[in-house]
Amino acid sequence: MIDLAAAVLIGAASYRTWRVVAVDRWGQWVRRLIRVEGKDPDASLWAYFISCAWCLGSIVAFAITTVAAVAGVLPPGHSWLVALAAATVTGLIADRS
């Protein structure tokens, strides 16, 4: 059984991390580094990937879940389910904002 609280918490952390990279001022250096700052998301694949909460948010959710699993915060065995749930939480929150 997946830990729902962990999925929601990791999803919220993934959403915030995605938002810092894709939207907030703090993430401008990342967008400049890969040259997507100010570009229309349809203009390049990278600009679309950075702006898409379901795309980059999923990668971030899996990365945070992996770190949590390695650190022993999550019980072994079902961390991939937590990652999928966290990616869904990330996408759903971003769609509403």
C-alpha positions as a Python dict, from the first residue, in 0.01 Angstrom:
ca = {
    (1, 'M'): (0, 0, 0),
    (2, 'I'): (137, 341, -87),
    (3, 'D'): (188, 606, 173),
    (4, 'L'): (-66, 871, 69),
    (5, 'A'): (80, 1137, 298),
    (6, 'A'): (425, 1084, 144),
    (7, 'A'): (279, 1107, -208),
    (8, 'V'): (102, 1435, -129),
    (9, 'L'): (409, 1579, 47),
    (10, 'I'): (646, 1477, -232),
    (11, 'G'): (392, 1603, -487),
    (12, 'A'): (382, 1944, -318),
    (13, 'A'): (763, 1955, -306),
    (14, 'S'): (779, 1854, -673),
    (15, 'Y'): (529, 2122, -766),
    (16, 'R'): (726, 2388, -582),
    (17, 'T'): (1052, 2274, -741),
    (18, 'W'): (891, 2279, -1088),
    (19, 'R'): (747, 2625, -1024),
    (20, 'V'): (1086, 2762, -917),
    (21, 'V'): (1243, 2633, -1239),
    (22, 'A'): (959, 2713, -1480),
    (23, 'V'): (793, 3028, -1348),
    (24, 'D'): (960, 3205, -1055),
    (25, 'R'): (1237, 3463, -1071),
    (26, 'W'): (1471, 3231, -885),
    (27, 'G'): (1466, 2992, -1180),
    (28, 'Q'): (1563, 3247, -1443),
    (29, 'W'): (1924, 3127, -1437),
    (30, 'V'): (1809, 2774, -1528),
    (31, 'R'): (1593, 2901, -1813),
    (32, 'R'): (1878, 3121, -1937),
    (33, 'L'): (2122, 2832, -1907),
    (34, 'I'): (1918, 2624, -2152),
    (35, 'R'): (1812, 2933, -2347),
    (36, 'V'): (1436, 2914, -2300),
    (37, 'E'): (1385, 3242, -2110),
    (38, 'G'): (1116, 3444, -2283),
    (39, 'K'): (1056, 3187, -2558),
    (40, 'D'): (713, 3068, -2653),
    (41, 'P'): (675, 2709, -2525),
    (42, 'D'): (576, 2602, -2876),
    (43, 'A'): (900, 2746, -3019),
    (44, 'S'): (1133, 2478, -2885),
    (45, 'L'): (1113, 2136, -2730),
    (46, 'W'): (1315, 2248, -2425),
    (47, 'A'): (1091, 2550, -2365),
    (48, 'Y'): (788, 2323, -2377),
    (49, 'F'): (948, 2065, -2147),
    (50, 'I'): (1039, 2328, -1886),
    (51, 'S'): (696, 2493, -1893),
    (52, 'C'): (501, 2163, -1882),
    (53, 'A'): (421, 2066, -1523),
    (54, 'W'): (328, 1714, -1631),
    (55, 'C'): (664, 1670, -1810),
    (56, 'L'): (925, 1828, -1585),
    (57, 'G'): (704, 1779, -1279),
    (58, 'S'): (711, 1403, -1331),
    (59, 'I'): (1090, 1398, -1359),
    (60, 'V'): (1119, 1611, -1043),
    (61, 'A'): (868, 1387, -858),
    (62, 'F'): (1066, 1074, -948),
    (63, 'A'): (1394, 1240, -845),
    (64, 'I'): (1260, 1355, -508),
    (65, 'T'): (1101, 1014, -447),
    (66, 'T'): (1430, 842, -529),
    (67, 'V'): (1618, 1063, -283),
    (68, 'A'): (1353, 996, -16),
    (69, 'A'): (1372, 620, -77),
    (70, 'V'): (1752, 614, -63),
    (71, 'A'): (1748, 825, 254),
    (72, 'G'): (1514, 571, 414),
    (73, 'V'): (1218, 810, 447),
    (74, 'L'): (996, 586, 233),
    (75, 'P'): (947, 217, 297),
    (76, 'P'): (1115, 2, 30),
    (77, 'G'): (919, -166, -243),
    (78, 'H'): (649, 78, -344),
    (79, 'S'): (837, 402, -398),
    (80, 'W'): (754, 395, -769),
    (81, 'L'): (383, 414, -677),
    (82, 'V'): (455, 713, -454),
    (83, 'A'): (646, 873, -742),
    (84, 'L'): (353, 823, -982),
    (85, 'A'): (108, 965, -728),
    (86, 'A'): (341, 1258, -656),
    (87, 'A'): (374, 1331, -1030),
    (88, 'T'): (-4, 1336, -1054),
    (89, 'V'): (-30, 1573, -758),
    (90, 'T'): (229, 1800, -921),
    (91, 'G'): (41, 1812, -1251),
    (92, 'L'): (-298, 1865, -1090),
    (93, 'I'): (-178, 2151, -867),
    (94, 'A'): (1, 2318, -1160),
    (95, 'D'): (-308, 2290, -1381),
    (96, 'R'): (-512, 2475, -1118),
    (97, 'S'): (-259, 2756, -1069),
}
